[in-house]
Amino acid sequence: MITVVVADDQALVRGGFKMILETQPDIDVVAEAQDGVDAVEQVEAHRPDVVLMDVRMPRLDGVAATRRILAKHPATRVLVLTTFDEDEIVYEAFRAGASGFLLKTVPPTRLADAVRTIAAGEELLAPTVTRRLIETFLSTSRPPAISYGLEHLTDRERQVLELIGRGLSNSEIANHFVISEATVKTHVNRVFSKLQLRDRVQAVVLTYESGLVQPTRP
């Protein structure tokens, strides 16, 4: 059973999400939160698998709440839901550790599937989509390049990380280096461990912020 906390400042929205998800036999909404502070408290109390997190909330916004939750409960997965289709919000949510992003206008079946995807440890957006969002944001607002711990990687690990940043899957990386996919997975796991990355989304963000991968210019 996948346990979920729904965080949104609108009661009707929370109720709608809860109604949709609880029609699914494998999903249980264990709590609702009316703002970011409440979300942090509900996660502490219930330790859910997934948090549906609104971005615009009083007292503490969804991005800040995501940071607080994942700092203390890194196993919890956060799926960001918003009506604001803005690249910067998506970028900041991923930097905070969110594993997926959906607009609130998604069909009900897509919402349930998204929760399952996130709970399974996968990212909702493909790395290529994430990369495009990051490139759009960084092309106009470039953070200063710092090492981000890249000096701790071997040459091959650094190469693997760069290809992740360029949107390649494990099988594509294996084909690129003419090695087994199992070997690629070993490299990926070591990269994530050394750099304390949660998933490929954070890995893509890091490659751009560190300057390992450069944004594509028109």
C-alpha angles and dihedrals in degrees: 000000000000111000118211139189115202114210118190132129093226114080093205091054092048090048092049093051091047092050092050095048097043091060085070115088093216099047128077123186101213098179147358127223127202098200142002096276090051090049092056090050094047092050089051091052100042107023093214126195093230137021120203099211126195114209101214109059135137125254092014126017124227096257093053091044090052091054092051094046097048093044088063102025108032093168091065114095122217125211111191117216122188145150090221109092095196126142094218093056091050091048094049091046091054091046088054090055104264114155099206147014131212135168115237089241093073117124115262093249091053091054093055092046090050091054090051092048093051093044090053089062096255130124119249096218120055114242090248091058092045090049092055091052092048092048091051092052098040093047088069101026114033118184116218112273114248132166099256088198095299089137088072092062125092117238091259093047090051090050091050091050091051091053090049087054089052090056102257121150123226092261091051091049089050090053091047094056095030092236134123122279088236089060090050090052089053090052092047093050091050092049092050091048095048094046095036093236122166099205147333093287091063089043091056091048091050094051090057097041092049093047093242088124120032122218114253111251123212 
